[in-house]
Amino acid sequence: MQPPTAFPLPVTPAHNNKSAKMIKKAHAFINDEEGAVTVDWVVLTAAIIIVTISAYLAIQDGSNEMADAVGVFLIETDHDQLRNPNQ
C-alpha cells in the first residue's frame, strides 16, 4: 500500500484569476506608502510630546528650587530693611 499523497489544487482559469488578483493586491499593499506616512506622523508626534514633557520637568525642578530660595530669603531677611534700604 502506498502512502497517501497530497492532492494539488486543480489548475483552472478561475483559480489562476484569483491568484493573480491576490498577487496584485499584495503588491499594491506593499507599495502603498499611506500607512508609512501615518507611522511617521505618530513617531514625530510622540517625539514632540516626550521633548515637551522633558522640558516641563526640567523647568519645574528649577522653578521649585528658585521659589524655595526666595521663600527662605524672605523669611530670613529683615522686612524693615527691605522696605527702607537707605536707612
Salt bridges, closest charged atoms under 4 A:
ASP80 OD1 - ARG83 NH1 3.14
